[in-house]
Amino acid sequence: MYDVERGRLLRSDPAGNLTTLDGPFSGPLHTELEDGASVWLERTDDPEPLDMLLMERFAAAVRAAITRGAQSRSLEDASGLVEIALAESTGEIDRLRALRMLGFRSDRDIRVLATLATETDSMDPYIGVLRRAGSVAQWAVVGETAVLLVSADARALSSAPFSRLGVGPALPPLRAASSFGCARVALRFAVERPHRDHIVYWDDLSGLALIAAHVPAHEVVGLPDVQAMIRLSSSARGRDMIASIESLLAEGSLRRAAAASHLHHSSTAARIRRAESLLGFGLDSPIGRARAVMALWLMRLVAGDVNHGLRLDAS
């Protein structure tokens, strides 16, 4: 048997005694398991009729032992393995080994989800929901971010109980660190619940992801449309205007926006007119609405930087 965790070959004699082999070895009957582990059946005499059945049972037992070992690890151990799996500096072998020990397969894509570290108290129930739905799921706190690793086919993401959630793309396990980075970018665009965009998928960001990766925050804040939107967000009345703008953009008309916001049509119209005067452009044309959408999303991107002292008049 090849012990992938320790990178060594083991041979068991009929009495169950283990010895270590120095070089590669493959018996006549050889089975590849997940994540690089392998088992062989070595014989010094002729094959027996039940050798194939013996190999199948042995392989199944080894798979079960690997799975039980991963599932029985403590949360503290799992946290360390998650950090290893997501670190940019981790080598391929160590990354795959950490993911295997967490219960993930090397031939199945995974997603990384990022939320606020303050959400950790409510993490375990959601992990249970994912696992009951058939997904592999593990979590840890990495810096100021709470991170979830889930199998790519994970369902129930829309029911995540967190106030904000960024969802990275489904990628092969060796690219787990990339999915983590994308999830953190998506989290920057997420707005606290009950906003409709409290869960943001990196896959949906398109060009916004490129801006987040390559445009410095001070340049984003320097855009007049973004500055105007940030100033609106600094007061309760302005935030009401932003809510009406978002309803208009989502619903497509003033009447539908008013109905969705449970406001009178005239009240919504008054808010929009006031917002247009403060923004410096109208919302009654495709280009005006496109500017509003871009300003809203870019404001989310730099909100944390502004809150930590980045000046609105940055250039």
C-alpha positions in Angstrom: 0.0 0.0 0.0 1.2 3.5 -0.8 0.6 5.8 2.2 0.1 9.2 0.5 0.0 11.1 3.8 3.5 10.1 4.7 4.8 9.5 1.2 5.9 6.0 1.8 5.3 2.4 0.6 4.1 -0.1 3.2 4.0 -3.9 3.0 2.0 -6.1 5.4 2.9 -9.8 5.8 0.3 -12.5 6.5 0.6 -11.8 10.2 -0.2 -8.1 9.8 3.3 -6.8 10.4 4.2 -3.7 8.5 7.5 -2.9 6.8 8.6 0.0 4.7 9.7 -0.4 1.1 12.5 1.7 -0.3 11.5 1.9 -3.9 8.4 1.8 -6.1 6.5 -1.5 -6.1 3.4 -2.8 -7.9 2.0 -6.3 -7.5 0.1 -8.1 -10.2 -3.2 -6.7 -8.8 -3.1 -3.0 -8.4 -5.8 -0.5 -7.5 -5.6 3.3 -7.6 -7.6 5.1 -4.8 -8.5 8.8 -4.6 -5.8 11.4 -4.0 -2.9 9.3 -5.1 -3.1 6.4 -2.6 -2.7 2.9 -4.1 -3.0 -0.7 -2.9 -1.4 -3.9 -4.3 -1.7 -7.6 -3.7 1.7 -9.3 -3.7 2.0 -13.1 -4.3 5.0 -15.4 -4.4 2.9 -18.2 -5.9 0.2 -18.5 -8.5 -2.9 -16.2 -8.3 -5.9 -17.5 -6.5 -9.5 -17.4 -7.8 -10.7 -14.9 -5.2 -7.8 -12.4 -5.5 -9.9 -9.9 -7.4 -12.6 -10.0 -4.7 -9.9 -9.7 -2.0 -8.5 -6.6 -3.7 -11.9 -5.0 -4.0 -12.7 -5.6 -0.3 -9.2 -4.3 0.7 -9.6 -1.1 -1.4 -13.0 -0.5 0.1 -11.7 -0.9 3.6 -8.8 1.5 2.9 -11.3 4.1 1.5 -13.5 3.8 4.5 -10.5 4.2 6.9 -9.4 7.4 5.0 -12.9 8.9 5.2 -13.3 8.0 8.9 -10.0 9.6 9.7 -10.9 12.8 8.0 -14.3 13.0 9.6 -13.0 12.3 13.1 -10.6 15.2 13.2 -11.2 17.9 15.7 -12.3 21.4 14.6 -8.9 22.7 15.6 -7.2 20.2 13.3 -9.6 21.0 10.5 -8.9 24.8 10.8 -5.2 24.2 10.4 -5.8 22.0 7.4 -8.1 24.6 5.8 -5.3 27.2 6.2 -2.8 24.9 4.5 -5.2 24.1 1.7 -5.8 27.8 1.0 -2.3 29.3 1.4 -0.7 30.5 -1.8 2.7 29.1 -0.6 1.4 25.6 -0.1 2.9 23.0 -2.5 0.7 20.7 -4.6 1.3 17.6 -2.6 0.6 19.3 0.7 -2.5 21.0 -0.6 -4.0 17.8 -1.9 -3.1 16.0 1.3 -4.8 18.6 3.4 -7.9 18.6 1.2 -8.0 14.8 1.3 -7.8 14.8 5.1 -10.7 17.3 5.1 -12.8 14.8 3.1 -12.4 16.4 -0.4 -11.4 14.4 -3.5 -8.7 15.4 -5.9 -10.9 14.8 -8.9 -13.8 17.0 -7.8 -14.0 20.8 -8.0 -14.5 22.8 -4.9 -15.7 26.3 -4.0 -14.4 28.6 -1.3 -16.9 30.9 0.5 -15.9 33.9 2.5 -17.9 35.7 5.2 -17.2 37.9 8.2 -15.2 36.3 11.1 -17.9 37.5 13.5 -20.3 35.0 11.8 -18.5 32.0 13.3 -21.1 31.4 16.0 -23.7 30.5 13.4 -21.3 28.5 11.1 -21.8 25.0 12.5 -25.6 24.7 11.8 -25.1 25.8 8.2 -22.2 23.3 7.8 -24.7 20.7 9.0 -27.3 21.8 6.4 -24.7 21.5 3.6 -23.6 18.0 4.8 -27.1 16.7 5.1 -27.6 17.9 1.5 -24.7 15.6 0.5 -21.9 18.2 0.2 -18.5 18.0 1.8 -18.0 21.1 3.9 -15.4 22.4 6.3 -14.7 25.9 7.8 -12.0 27.9 9.5 -11.2 31.5 10.4 -8.3 32.9 8.4 -7.3 36.4 9.6 -10.5 38.5 9.7 -12.4 36.2 7.4 -14.4 33.1 8.1 -13.8 30.6 5.3 -15.9 27.7 4.1 -14.7 25.0 1.7 -17.5 23.1 0.0 -17.8 20.7 -2.9 -18.6 22.4 -6.1 -22.0 20.9 -6.4 -23.0 22.2 -3.0 -26.6 23.3 -2.7 -28.3 25.5 -0.1 -25.9 28.4 -0.7 -28.9 30.7 -1.1 -30.0 29.9 2.4 -26.7 30.8 4.0 -27.5 32.5 7.4 -24.6 35.1 7.2 -25.2 38.8 6.9 -22.7 38.9 3.9 -21.2 36.1 1.8 -18.7 36.0 -1.1 -18.7 32.9 -3.2 -15.6 31.9 -5.2 -15.7 30.0 -8.5 -15.7 26.2 -8.7 -12.1 25.2 -9.4 -9.9 22.1 -9.2 -8.5 21.4 -5.7 -5.0 22.5 -6.7 -6.5 26.0 -7.3 -8.2 26.3 -4.0 -6.2 29.4 -3.1 -7.4 31.1 -6.3 -11.0 30.4 -5.3 -10.3 31.8 -1.9 -9.0 35.0 -3.3 -12.0 35.4 -5.6 -14.4 34.8 -2.7 -12.7 37.6 -0.7 -13.2 39.9 -3.7 -16.9 38.9 -4.0 -17.3 39.6 -0.3 -16.2 43.2 -0.8 -19.2 43.7 -3.1 -21.7 42.0 -0.8 -24.2 44.2 1.1 -25.5 43.3 4.5 -28.7 41.3 4.7 -31.6 41.9 4.0 -30.3 43.5 0.9 -30.8 41.3 -2.2 -27.0 41.3 -2.9 -26.0 40.0 0.5 -24.6 36.9 -1.4 -22.3 37.7 -4.3 -20.8 35.2 -6.7 -17.4 36.0 -8.2 -18.7 34.4 -11.4 -21.3 37.2 -11.7 -18.8 40.1 -11.2 -17.3 40.1 -14.7 -15.4 43.4 -15.3 -16.0 44.5 -11.7 -13.6 41.7 -10.6 -11.0 43.1 -13.0 -11.4 46.6 -11.4 -11.1 45.1 -7.9 -7.9 43.3 -8.8 -6.1 46.1 -10.7 -7.5 49.6 -9.9 -6.3 51.1 -6.6 -9.0 52.1 -4.1 -8.1 55.7 -4.1 -8.6 55.9 -7.9 -12.1 54.3 -7.5 -13.0 56.8 -4.7 -11.7 59.6 -7.0 -14.5 59.0 -9.5 -17.2 61.8 -9.2 -20.1 59.3 -9.5 -18.7 57.2 -6.7 -18.0 60.2 -4.5 -21.6 61.4 -5.0 -23.0 58.0 -4.1 -20.8 57.7 -1.0 -22.1 61.1 0.2 -25.7 60.0 -0.3 -25.0 56.9 1.8 -23.7 59.0 4.7 -27.2 60.1 5.8 -30.5 58.3 6.5 -32.3 60.4 3.9 -29.6 59.6 1.4 -29.8 55.9 2.1 -33.5 56.1 1.4 -32.7 57.7 -2.0 -30.2 54.9 -2.7 -32.9 52.3 -1.8 -35.2 53.9 -4.3 -32.5 54.0 -7.0 -31.8 50.3 -6.4 -35.6 49.5 -6.7 -35.8 51.5 -9.9 -32.8 49.7 -11.4 -34.2 46.3 -10.4 -37.8 46.8 -11.4 -37.3 49.0 -14.5 -40.1 51.5 -13.8 -41.1 54.0 -11.1 -44.5 52.4 -10.5 -43.0 48.9 -10.1 -40.2 50.3 -7.9 -42.7 52.1 -5.7 -44.8 48.9 -5.4 -41.7 46.8 -4.5 -40.7 49.4 -1.9 -44.3 49.7 -0.5 -44.2 53.4 -1.2 -46.6 55.7 -3.1 -45.6 56.4 -6.6 -45.2 60.1 -6.0 -42.9 59.5 -3.0 -40.6 57.3 -5.0 -40.6 59.8 -7.9 -39.6 62.6 -5.4 -36.7 60.6 -4.0 -35.5 59.8 -7.5 -35.6 63.5 -8.6 -33.7 64.5 -5.5 -31.1 61.8 -6.0 -30.6 62.8 -9.7 -29.9 66.4 -8.6 -27.3 65.3 -6.1 -25.7 62.7 -8.4 -25.5 65.2 -11.3 -27.1 62.9 -13.9 -30.5 61.5 -14.7 -31.8 57.9 -14.4 -34.3 58.1 -17.3 -31.8 56.9 -19.9 -29.8 53.7 -20.4 -26.5 55.5 -19.9 -27.7 57.2 -16.7 -28.9 53.9 -15.2 -25.6 52.2 -16.2 -23.7 55.0 -14.4 -25.8 54.5 -11.3 -25.3 50.7 -11.4 -21.5 51.1 -11.7 -21.4 53.8 -9.0 -23.3 51.6 -6.6 -21.1 48.6 -7.1 -17.9 50.5 -6.9 -19.1 52.2 -3.7 -19.4 48.8 -2.2 -15.9 47.9 -3.3 -14.3 50.8 -1.5 -16.7 51.1 1.4 -14.3 49.5 3.8 -11.4 51.7 2.7 -13.5 54.9 3.1 -14.6 53.8 6.6 -10.9 53.3 7.5 -10.0 56.8 6.5 -9.5 57.0 2.7 -10.5 60.6 1.8 -13.4 61.3 -0.6 -11.3 63.9 -2.4 -8.6 61.3 -3.1 -7.1 61.5 -6.5 
